[in-house]
């Protein structure tokens, strides 16, 4: 019951007749004795709503002994609620109506649960009114349900919040999103949803342990939560994935500011247990449209996040019709690609790699193709889908095994060629990558020194520590390690010193500009010199003209590949390709021998 603030009668027992309407009633003292067996505060009112009997718990509360203090023991029951204000005033009105319904016989019972302040704590009471026909009155029982309510609220909170970050979970997120979308329908102001995924979070757990991983999740959520306005929601969706909801956005600029605020909140490194960690996030953004369901909006933001992640760490992607069509195409490609793996529709083509110093072909690069009924599909049409779906891992295993098998077969046929194979970012960070390479070499019989694995510069820089461990272990097998597309990513001399590298491959975009753009000439020359400085050879990609070939020879480049020397061909066509390449090389000058080498 609410703690009254107005004056109260001081008597401890009712003197009001039990049956004021003349009916034969019960002795008040006998009635109170019967009520005393009840542990909770209980009173009896007559047909006029006046208190005619109370139990011991009520009287203790009335005198302040062990109770809330100063409850009336006579007079109208509704006086209990005289001081009520605010929400309690509404409760008082409901109780008054309920009591009248029971006393008039229009209702068999009435009950209500309500909260009120008791000192510095909030208490909850369950009031039940039942008729007492003998006196045309009613019994009012007030049960303190505070403990049960707190327990229920705690259980409800736990069921709707993430235990680690204390952020709303998926269930509460969807409820908040439903409310936000309903508000958007009334106001015409859309809801912006950002789906956020930390980049490389699994490697944090692997390298620093789960305690550090939990610390990072808490620290990240703390920074993002500080950016939320009243009415916004930040939820932990799963693992390292979060969702931010901004209802009532008035402009695109406002929505962009929110998203970039989340992105910039990760700019400062996080201090974790014993180390400092720089973190980025891939963010997908979706803006609500009329009649959209919470799940549809979440799926749109999730799809945008997946697209952002496929572009590399630290990207933001806005969901759009074009993106939706692209996602549908990628999903369809993924389904077809799974079937292609089952039915051996993938094939390898091989492009010659030439030694510019000796003027001979020394190796080939294995390039995957998809042989479909409607023609040959190039990698750019299916590799993104393979990366996004994880199919790149089994596909990479097949490429390794097939390239090694073919290289060993050529050796038995008298062709002593190195074979280069590309590794994706997922393969480099796969804990089984070394054993997968070992197995491919063992099965085929290809000497490790005849295998080169190529990884892109951006792949290496995505997680420098993990890449260092993997590449050093691969090099320890005797396998050659090359950095592909060098100069297009996040090159760092500090990182290059850490790796056991054997080759740097100059990206074709720089080779294409040679003789046309002085900057490209300078970049190629710098990469050739850098390769020598770190003890590696340099391989130029995309050589298509005699002028490019001559320029590379003049700079002292070690190796090259490109259409000038031969296009990628199936294994059965390599003999003719090597013959054609030999004729081209015979007509070209050899690289300078006075250029310092590794």
C-alpha positions as CSV (number, residue, x, y, z in Angstrom):
1,X,0.0,0.0,0.0
2,X,1.2,3.6,-0.6
3,X,2.7,5.3,2.4
4,X,0.1,8.0,3.4
5,X,1.3,11.5,4.2
6,X,-2.0,12.9,5.6
7,X,-3.3,12.7,9.2
8,X,-4.5,9.3,10.4
9,X,-6.7,8.2,13.3
10,X,-4.7,7.0,16.3
11,X,-7.1,4.2,17.5
12,X,-5.9,0.6,17.1
13,X,-9.4,-0.9,16.7
14,X,-12.5,-0.1,14.7
15,X,-15.6,1.2,16.6
16,X,-17.7,1.3,13.5
17,X,-20.6,-1.1,13.6
18,X,-20.1,-4.3,11.6
19,X,-23.6,-4.1,10.2
20,X,-24.7,-0.4,9.9
21,X,-27.6,-1.4,7.7
22,X,-29.3,-3.2,10.6
23,X,-28.3,-6.7,9.5
24,X,-27.0,-9.2,12.1
25,X,-23.2,-8.9,11.9
26,X,-20.1,-10.5,13.4
27,X,-18.3,-9.3,16.5
28,X,-15.4,-7.1,15.2
29,X,-13.0,-8.7,17.7
30,X,-14.0,-12.2,16.5
31,X,-13.6,-11.1,12.9
32,X,-10.2,-9.6,13.5
33,X,-9.1,-12.8,15.3
34,X,-10.0,-14.7,12.1
35,X,-8.1,-12.2,10.0
36,X,-5.0,-12.4,12.2
37,X,-4.1,-15.8,10.7
38,X,-3.3,-14.0,7.5
39,X,0.4,-12.9,7.1
40,X,-0.3,-10.0,4.9
41,X,-2.1,-6.7,5.6
42,X,-5.9,-7.3,5.4
43,X,-9.0,-5.3,6.2
44,X,-12.7,-5.7,6.0
45,X,-15.0,-3.0,4.8
46,X,-18.8,-2.7,5.1
47,X,-21.3,-1.9,2.4
48,X,-20.3,1.7,2.6
49,X,-16.7,1.1,2.1
50,X,-15.7,1.9,5.7
51,X,-13.1,-0.2,7.5
52,X,-14.7,-2.4,10.2
53,X,-11.9,-4.8,11.0
54,X,-8.2,-5.2,10.4
55,X,-5.7,-8.0,11.1
56,X,-2.5,-7.9,13.1
57,X,-0.3,-7.2,10.1
58,X,-2.5,-4.2,9.2
59,X,-2.4,-2.9,12.8
60,X,1.4,-3.2,13.0
61,X,1.6,-1.2,9.8
62,X,-0.8,1.3,11.3
63,X,1.4,1.8,14.4
64,X,4.6,1.7,12.5
65,X,5.8,-1.5,14.2
66,X,7.6,-3.4,11.5
67,X,5.4,-1.9,8.7
68,X,5.2,1.1,6.5
69,X,3.6,3.1,9.3
70,X,0.4,5.1,10.0
71,X,-2.3,3.1,8.1
72,X,-6.0,3.9,9.1
73,X,-7.9,1.4,11.1
74,X,-11.3,3.0,10.7
75,X,-13.0,5.4,8.3
76,X,-13.4,5.0,4.5
77,X,-10.9,2.7,2.9
78,X,-10.4,5.1,0.0
79,X,-8.8,7.5,2.5
80,X,-5.7,5.2,2.2
81,X,-5.3,6.7,-1.3
82,X,-6.1,10.3,-0.5
83,X,-2.4,11.5,-0.8
84,X,-1.8,9.6,-4.0
85,X,-0.4,11.6,-6.9
86,X,0.8,10.9,-10.4
87,X,0.6,7.2,-11.4
88,X,-0.7,6.3,-7.9
89,X,-3.7,8.6,-8.5
90,X,-4.6,6.5,-11.5
91,X,-4.2,3.3,-9.4
92,X,-6.4,4.9,-6.7
93,X,-9.2,5.6,-9.2
94,X,-9.0,2.0,-10.5
95,X,-9.3,0.6,-6.9
96,X,-12.2,2.9,-6.1
97,X,-14.1,1.7,-9.1
98,X,-13.2,-2.0,-8.4
99,X,-14.3,-1.7,-4.8
100,X,-17.6,-0.2,-5.8
101,X,-18.2,-3.0,-8.3
102,X,-17.6,-5.7,-5.7
103,X,-19.7,-4.0,-3.0
104,X,-22.6,-3.5,-5.5
105,X,-22.5,-7.2,-6.5
106,X,-21.6,-6.3,-10.1
107,X,-18.2,-8.1,-9.9
108,X,-17.2,-11.2,-8.0
109,X,-13.7,-10.0,-7.4
110,X,-11.2,-7.3,-8.3
111,X,-7.4,-7.4,-8.3
112,X,-4.6,-5.1,-9.2
113,X,-0.8,-5.0,-8.8
114,X,0.8,-1.6,-8.2
115,X,4.2,-0.1,-7.2
116,X,4.9,2.6,-4.7
117,X,7.9,4.2,-3.0
118,X,8.8,3.0,0.5
119,X,11.8,5.1,1.7
120,X,14.5,4.8,-0.9
121,X,13.1,1.6,-2.3
122,X,10.3,0.7,-4.6
123,X,7.8,-1.9,-3.4
124,X,5.1,-3.8,-5.2
125,X,1.7,-4.8,-3.8
126,X,-0.9,-7.1,-5.1
127,X,-4.4,-6.0,-4.0
128,X,-7.3,-8.5,-4.1
129,X,-10.9,-7.5,-3.2
130,X,-13.4,-10.3,-2.6
131,X,-17.0,-10.0,-1.3
132,X,-18.0,-10.8,2.3
133,X,-21.7,-11.5,1.9
134,X,-22.5,-11.8,5.6
135,X,-22.1,-8.0,6.0
136,X,-22.6,-7.0,2.4
137,X,-19.0,-5.9,2.6
138,X,-15.6,-7.0,1.2
139,X,-12.2,-8.3,2.3
140,X,-9.2,-6.4,0.9
141,X,-5.9,-8.3,1.0
142,X,-2.6,-6.5,0.4
143,X,0.2,-8.9,-0.5
144,X,3.7,-7.6,-0.7
145,X,5.1,-9.1,-3.9
146,X,8.3,-7.0,-4.0
147,X,10.7,-9.9,-3.8
148,X,8.8,-11.9,-6.5
149,X,8.5,-8.9,-8.7
150,X,12.2,-8.0,-8.4
151,X,13.1,-11.6,-9.2
152,X,10.7,-11.6,-12.2
153,X,12.1,-8.3,-13.4
154,X,15.7,-9.6,-13.0
155,X,14.8,-12.7,-15.0
156,X,13.1,-10.6,-17.6
157,X,16.1,-8.3,-17.8
158,X,18.4,-11.3,-18.2
159,X,16.2,-12.8,-20.9
160,X,16.3,-9.5,-22.9
161,X,20.0,-8.4,-22.3
162,X,23.4,-9.7,-23.3
163,X,25.1,-10.8,-20.1
164,X,28.6,-9.6,-21.1
165,X,27.8,-6.1,-22.4
166,X,24.4,-5.6,-20.7
167,X,23.1,-4.3,-24.1
168,X,19.7,-5.4,-25.5
169,X,19.8,-8.8,-27.2
170,X,18.1,-9.8,-30.4
171,X,14.6,-10.2,-28.8
172,X,14.6,-6.7,-27.2
173,X,16.2,-5.3,-30.4
174,X,13.3,-6.5,-32.5
175,X,10.8,-5.1,-30.0
176,X,12.5,-1.7,-30.1
177,X,12.7,-1.9,-33.8
178,X,9.0,-2.6,-34.1
179,X,8.3,0.5,-32.0
180,X,10.7,2.6,-34.0
181,X,9.0,1.5,-37.3
182,X,5.5,2.2,-35.9
183,X,6.7,5.7,-35.0
184,X,8.2,6.1,-38.5
185,X,4.8,5.2,-40.0
186,X,3.2,8.0,-37.9
187,X,5.8,10.7,-38.4
188,X,7.1,9.9,-41.9
189,X,10.7,10.0,-40.5
190,X,12.6,6.9,-41.3
191,X,14.7,4.6,-39.1
192,X,18.4,4.1,-39.8
193,X,19.9,0.7,-38.8
194,X,23.6,0.0,-38.8
195,X,24.9,-3.6,-38.6
196,X,28.4,-3.6,-37.2
197,X,31.0,-6.4,-37.3
198,X,34.4,-6.1,-35.8
199,X,37.2,-7.0,-38.3
200,X,39.4,-9.9,-37.3
201,X,37.9,-10.4,-33.9
202,X,38.5,-14.2,-33.9
203,X,42.2,-13.6,-34.1
204,X,42.0,-11.4,-30.9
205,X,40.6,-14.5,-29.1
206,X,43.2,-16.7,-30.6
207,X,46.2,-14.5,-29.9
208,X,45.3,-12.8,-26.6
209,X,42.7,-15.2,-25.2
210,X,38.9,-15.0,-24.5
211,X,39.3,-12.7,-21.5
212,X,40.9,-10.0,-23.7
213,X,38.3,-10.6,-26.3
214,X,35.5,-10.0,-23.8
215,X,37.3,-6.9,-22.6
216,X,37.4,-5.6,-26.2
217,X,33.7,-6.2,-26.7
218,X,32.9,-4.4,-23.5
219,X,35.2,-1.5,-24.4
220,X,33.8,-1.2,-28.0
221,X,30.2,-1.3,-26.8
222,X,31.0,1.4,-24.2
223,X,32.3,3.8,-26.8
224,X,29.4,3.2,-29.1
225,X,26.8,3.4,-26.3
226,X,28.2,6.9,-25.5
227,X,27.1,8.1,-28.9
228,X,23.4,7.0,-28.5
229,X,20.7,9.5,-28.0
230,X,17.7,9.0,-25.8
231,X,15.4,6.7,-27.7
232,X,18.3,5.1,-29.7
233,X,19.2,1.5,-29.3
234,X,22.5,-0.3,-29.4
235,X,22.2,-4.1,-29.2
236,X,24.6,-7.0,-29.3
237,X,23.4,-9.2,-32.0
238,X,25.8,-12.1,-31.8
239,X,29.5,-12.7,-31.2
240,X,31.3,-9.6,-32.5
241,X,28.2,-8.2,-34.2
242,X,26.2,-5.2,-33.0
243,X,23.2,-3.3,-34.3
244,X,22.5,0.4,-33.8
245,X,19.0,1.8,-34.3
246,X,18.3,5.5,-34.8
247,X,14.6,6.3,-35.1
248,X,13.2,9.5,-36.4
249,X,16.1,10.6,-38.5
250,X,15.3,13.9,-40.2
251,X,18.0,13.9,-43.0
252,X,20.5,11.7,-44.8
253,X,23.2,13.9,-43.4
254,X,22.1,13.2,-39.9
255,X,22.1,9.4,-40.6
256,X,25.6,9.7,-42.1
257,X,26.9,11.6,-39.1
258,X,25.7,8.8,-36.8
259,X,27.4,6.1,-38.9
260,X,30.7,7.9,-39.2
261,X,30.6,8.6,-35.5
262,X,30.5,4.9,-34.8
263,X,33.3,4.4,-37.3
264,X,35.5,7.1,-35.8
265,X,34.9,5.9,-32.2
266,X,37.3,3.0,-33.0
267,X,40.1,5.3,-34.2
268,X,41.9,5.2,-30.8
269,X,43.5,1.9,-29.9
270,X,42.0,-0.1,-27.0
271,X,44.1,-1.0,-23.9
272,X,43.5,-4.7,-23.3
273,X,45.1,-7.1,-20.8
274,X,48.8,-6.5,-21.3
275,X,48.6,-5.0,-24.8
276,X,47.2,-2.3,-27.1
277,X,44.8,-3.3,-29.9
278,X,43.7,-1.3,-32.9
279,X,40.3,-2.3,-34.2
280,X,38.2,-1.5,-37.2
281,X,34.6,-2.5,-38.1
282,X,32.7,-3.3,-41.3
283,X,29.4,-1.4,-41.2
284,X,26.3,-2.1,-43.2
285,X,23.6,0.6,-43.2
286,X,19.9,0.4,-44.2
287,X,17.2,3.0,-44.1
288,X,13.6,1.9,-43.5
289,X,10.9,2.1,-46.1
290,X,7.1,2.2,-45.5
291,X,5.5,-1.1,-44.3
292,X,8.9,-2.7,-43.8
293,X,9.1,-5.4,-41.1
294,X,11.9,-5.4,-38.4
295,X,13.4,-8.6,-39.9
296,X,13.4,-7.2,-43.4
297,X,15.2,-4.1,-42.2
298,X,17.7,-6.1,-40.2
299,X,18.4,-8.4,-43.2
300,X,19.0,-5.4,-45.4
301,X,21.5,-3.9,-43.0
302,X,23.1,-7.4,-42.5
303,X,23.5,-7.8,-46.3
304,X,25.1,-4.4,-46.6
305,X,27.5,-5.3,-43.8
306,X,28.5,-8.5,-45.6
307,X,29.1,-6.5,-48.7
308,X,31.3,-4.1,-46.7
309,X,33.2,-7.0,-45.2
310,X,33.9,-8.5,-48.6
311,X,35.6,-5.2,-49.6
312,X,38.2,-5.5,-46.8
313,X,38.5,-4.2,-43.2
314,X,37.0,-0.8,-42.3
315,X,34.4,-0.3,-45.0
316,X,30.9,1.2,-44.8
317,X,28.2,0.1,-47.3
318,X,24.7,1.5,-47.7
319,X,22.0,-1.0,-48.8
320,X,20.4,-0.1,-52.1
321,X,18.4,-1.7,-54.9
322,X,21.6,-2.3,-56.8
323,X,23.2,-3.9,-53.8
324,X,20.1,-6.1,-53.3
325,X,20.4,-7.3,-56.9
326,X,24.1,-7.9,-56.5
327,X,23.4,-9.9,-53.3
328,X,20.8,-12.1,-55.1
329,X,23.2,-12.7,-57.9
330,X,26.0,-13.7,-55.5
331,X,23.7,-16.0,-53.6
332,X,22.7,-17.7,-56.8
333,X,26.3,-17.9,-57.8
334,X,27.1,-19.5,-54.4
335,X,24.5,-22.2,-54.9
336,X,25.8,-22.9,-58.4
337,X,29.4,-22.9,-57.3
338,X,28.7,-25.5,-54.6
339,X,27.4,-27.8,-57.4
340,X,30.4,-26.9,-59.5
341,X,32.7,-28.2,-56.8
342,X,30.7,-31.4,-56.5
343,X,30.8,-32.0,-60.3
344,X,34.4,-31.0,-61.0
345,X,33.5,-28.0,-63.1
346,X,36.5,-26.0,-62.0
347,X,39.6,-26.1,-64.1
348,X,43.1,-24.6,-64.0
349,X,44.8,-22.6,-66.7
350,X,48.5,-21.8,-66.6
351,X,50.3,-18.7,-67.6
352,X,54.1,-18.7,-68.3
353,X,56.5,-16.9,-66.0
354,X,59.8,-16.0,-67.7
355,X,63.3,-15.3,-66.4
356,X,64.3,-12.0,-67.9
357,X,68.0,-12.6,-67.2
358,X,68.3,-15.9,-69.0
359,X,65.4,-15.4,-71.5
360,X,63.7,-18.7,-70.6
361,X,60.4,-19.9,-69.1
362,X,60.9,-21.1,-65.5
363,X,57.4,-21.5,-64.2
364,X,53.7,-21.0,-64.5
365,X,51.0,-19.4,-62.4
366,X,47.9,-21.6,-61.9
367,X,44.6,-19.6,-62.4
368,X,41.2,-21.1,-61.6
369,X,38.4,-21.0,-64.2
370,X,34.8,-22.3,-64.1
371,X,33.9,-24.4,-67.1
372,X,30.1,-24.1,-67.5
373,X,27.8,-25.4,-70.2
374,X,27.4,-21.8,-71.5
375,X,31.1,-21.1,-71.6
376,X,34.2,-20.4,-69.5
377,X,33.7,-18.1,-66.5
378,X,36.6,-15.9,-65.3
379,X,37.5,-15.6,-61.6
380,X,36.1,-12.1,-61.0
381,X,32.6,-13.5,-61.7
382,X,32.7,-16.1,-58.9
383,X,35.6,-15.5,-56.5
384,X,33.7,-12.8,-54.5
385,X,30.9,-15.2,-53.9
386,X,33.4,-17.9,-52.9
387,X,35.1,-15.5,-50.5
388,X,31.8,-14.3,-48.9
389,X,30.4,-17.9,-48.5
390,X,33.6,-19.5,-47.3
391,X,33.7,-21.8,-50.4
392,X,37.1,-20.2,-51.1
393,X,38.6,-22.6,-48.5
394,X,37.6,-26.0,-50.2
395,X,38.2,-24.4,-53.6
396,X,41.7,-23.4,-52.5
397,X,42.4,-26.9,-51.3
398,X,41.4,-28.2,-54.7
399,X,43.5,-25.7,-56.6
400,X,46.6,-26.5,-54.5
401,X,46.2,-30.3,-55.0
402,X,45.5,-30.0,-58.7
403,X,48.3,-27.5,-59.3
404,X,50.8,-29.7,-57.4
405,X,49.6,-32.8,-59.3
406,X,50.0,-31.1,-62.6
407,X,53.4,-29.7,-61.7
408,X,54.7,-33.2,-60.7
409,X,53.3,-34.7,-63.9
410,X,55.2,-32.1,-66.0
411,X,58.4,-33.0,-64.1
412,X,57.9,-36.6,-65.0
413,X,57.5,-35.5,-68.6
414,X,60.7,-33.5,-68.6
415,X,59.3,-30.0,-67.9
416,X,61.0,-28.7,-64.8
417,X,58.6,-25.8,-64.0
418,X,57.8,-23.9,-60.8
419,X,54.1,-23.7,-60.1
420,X,52.6,-20.6,-58.4
421,X,49.2,-20.8,-56.5
422,X,47.2,-17.9,-55.0
423,X,46.1,-18.1,-51.3
424,X,43.1,-16.1,-50.2
425,X,42.9,-14.3,-46.9
426,X,40.8,-17.1,-45.4
427,X,43.3,-19.6,-46.4
428,X,46.2,-17.7,-44.8
429,X,44.4,-17.5,-41.5
430,X,43.2,-21.1,-41.6
431,X,45.0,-22.9,-38.8
432,X,45.3,-25.9,-41.2
433,X,46.9,-24.1,-44.0
434,X,50.4,-25.6,-43.5
435,X,49.1,-29.2,-43.2
436,X,46.9,-28.6,-46.4
437,X,50.0,-27.6,-48.3
438,X,52.0,-30.5,-46.9
439,X,49.3,-32.9,-47.9
440,X,49.2,-31.5,-51.5
441,X,52.9,-31.8,-51.9
442,X,52.9,-35.4,-50.4
443,X,50.1,-36.6,-52.6
444,X,51.6,-35.2,-55.8
445,X,55.3,-35.8,-55.1
446,X,56.1,-32.2,-56.2
447,X,59.3,-30.9,-54.4
448,X,58.4,-28.0,-52.1
449,X,61.0,-25.8,-53.8
450,X,58.9,-26.0,-57.0
451,X,55.8,-24.5,-55.3
452,X,55.2,-20.8,-54.9
453,X,52.3,-19.5,-52.8
454,X,51.1,-15.9,-53.5
455,X,49.2,-13.7,-51.1
456,X,48.0,-10.2,-51.8
457,X,49.5,-7.3,-49.9
458,X,46.2,-6.3,-48.4
459,X,45.7,-9.9,-47.1
460,X,49.0,-9.8,-45.3
461,X,48.4,-6.4,-43.7
462,X,44.9,-7.3,-42.5
463,X,46.4,-9.3,-39.7
464,X,50.2,-8.9,-39.8
465,X,50.8,-11.1,-36.8
466,X,48.8,-14.1,-38.0
467,X,50.2,-13.7,-41.5
468,X,53.7,-13.7,-40.2
469,X,53.2,-17.0,-38.3
470,X,51.5,-18.6,-41.3
471,X,54.0,-17.4,-44.0
472,X,57.1,-18.3,-41.9
473,X,55.6,-21.8,-41.3
474,X,55.0,-22.2,-45.1
475,X,58.5,-21.0,-45.9
476,X,59.9,-23.5,-43.4
477,X,58.5,-26.3,-45.6
478,X,60.8,-25.1,-48.4
479,X,57.9,-23.4,-50.3
480,X,58.5,-20.0,-52.0
481,X,56.4,-17.2,-50.6
482,X,55.5,-14.1,-52.8
483,X,53.5,-10.9,-52.2
484,X,51.1,-10.4,-55.0
485,X,49.8,-7.0,-56.4
486,X,52.6,-5.3,-54.4
487,X,52.2,-1.5,-54.2
488,X,48.3,-1.5,-54.3
489,X,47.7,-2.2,-50.6
490,X,49.1,-1.0,-47.3
491,X,52.7,-1.6,-47.8
492,X,55.0,-1.2,-44.9
493,X,58.8,-1.7,-44.8
494,X,58.5,-2.6,-41.1
495,X,56.2,-5.5,-41.9
496,X,58.2,-6.7,-44.9
497,X,61.2,-7.1,-42.7
498,X,59.2,-9.5,-40.5
499,X,58.3,-12.0,-43.3
500,X,60.4,-14.7,-44.8
501,X,59.7,-13.4,-48.3
502,X,61.1,-14.7,-51.6
503,X,59.4,-12.6,-54.2
504,X,57.5,-9.3,-54.7
505,X,55.1,-9.1,-57.7
506,X,54.6,-5.7,-59.2
507,X,51.0,-5.0,-59.9
508,X,49.9,-4.8,-63.5
509,X,48.5,-1.3,-63.1
510,X,52.1,0.1,-62.6
511,X,53.5,-2.0,-65.5
512,X,50.8,-0.7,-67.8
513,X,51.8,2.9,-67.1
514,X,55.5,2.4,-67.8
515,X,56.8,4.7,-70.5
516,X,53.6,6.8,-70.2
517,X,53.5,7.9,-66.6
518,X,56.8,9.0,-64.9
519,X,55.3,8.1,-61.5
520,X,54.7,4.5,-62.6
521,X,58.2,4.2,-63.9
522,X,59.5,5.4,-60.5
523,X,57.2,3.1,-58.6
524,X,58.3,0.0,-60.6
525,X,62.0,0.9,-60.2
526,X,61.4,1.4,-56.4
527,X,59.7,-2.0,-56.0
528,X,62.6,-3.7,-57.9
529,X,65.1,-2.1,-55.7
530,X,63.0,-2.9,-52.6
531,X,62.8,-6.5,-53.5
532,X,66.5,-6.7,-53.6
533,X,66.8,-4.9,-50.3
534,X,64.7,-7.5,-48.5
535,X,66.4,-10.4,-50.2
536,X,63.6,-11.2,-52.7
537,X,63.3,-11.4,-56.4
538,X,60.9,-9.1,-58.4
539,X,58.2,-10.4,-60.8
540,X,56.4,-8.0,-63.0
541,X,52.8,-8.8,-63.9
542,X,50.7,-7.7,-66.9
543,X,53.6,-7.3,-69.4
544,X,51.9,-6.8,-72.8
545,X,54.2,-4.8,-75.0
546,X,57.9,-5.1,-76.2
547,X,58.4,-1.6,-74.8
548,X,57.4,-2.7,-71.3
549,X,59.6,-5.7,-71.6
550,X,62.6,-3.6,-72.6
551,X,62.0,-1.1,-69.8
552,X,61.8,-3.9,-67.2
553,X,65.0,-5.4,-68.6
554,X,66.7,-2.0,-68.3
555,X,65.6,-1.7,-64.6
556,X,67.0,-5.2,-63.8
557,X,63.7,-6.9,-63.1
558,X,64.2,-10.6,-62.5
559,X,61.0,-12.2,-63.8
560,X,57.8,-11.3,-65.7
561,X,54.5,-12.6,-67.0
562,X,51.8,-11.2,-69.2
563,X,50.1,-11.6,-72.6
564,X,53.4,-10.7,-74.4
565,X,54.7,-14.1,-73.3
566,X,51.5,-16.0,-73.3
567,X,47.9,-16.1,-72.1
568,X,46.7,-18.6,-69.5
569,X,46.0,-21.9,-71.2
570,X,44.8,-25.4,-70.1
571,X,47.4,-27.9,-69.1
572,X,47.2,-29.7,-72.4
573,X,47.9,-26.5,-74.3
574,X,51.0,-25.5,-72.3
575,X,53.5,-27.2,-74.8
576,X,52.4,-24.9,-77.6
577,X,52.3,-21.9,-75.2
578,X,55.9,-22.6,-74.1
579,X,57.1,-22.8,-77.7
580,X,55.4,-19.5,-78.6
581,X,56.9,-17.9,-75.5
582,X,60.4,-19.1,-76.5
583,X,60.1,-17.3,-79.9
584,X,59.1,-14.1,-78.2
585,X,62.0,-14.3,-75.8
586,X,64.5,-15.0,-78.5
587,X,63.6,-11.6,-80.1
588,X,64.0,-9.7,-76.8
589,X,67.1,-8.3,-75.0
590,X,68.2,-10.0,-71.8
591,X,68.2,-8.2,-68.4
592,X,71.4,-6.3,-67.4
593,X,73.8,-8.5,-65.5
594,X,75.5,-5.5,-63.8
595,X,72.4,-4.7,-61.6
596,X,73.0,-5.8,-58.1
597,X,70.8,-8.8,-57.2
598,X,69.7,-10.5,-54.0
